[in-house]
Amino acid sequence: MSWQEIRADDRITEWERSDGNATIRLRRRPDDTWAVRLDRLYQAEDGRGYRRERVDDESAARELVTAWREEHDVAE
């Protein structure tokens, strides 16, 4: 399954899984750290779930996004 970017501005970038049941959001915080969160709806094939991590820099945040997109991808 693929992920599509659905929002991108100066603070937030968000991706949605092609089944529409999961999103990953990358957000720049006011203190210049980064928050990454995964939200899977209860009807998702892989079940409901929520994770959130805070990291110090954008590079680490984007690495986490990539890892979560791979980890939470589901077969079509």
Secondary structure, DSSP 8 states (H G I E B T S, - for coil): --EEEEEESSSEEEEEETTSSEEEEEEE-TTS-EEEEEEE-TTSTT--EEEEEEESSHHHHHHHHHHHHHHT----
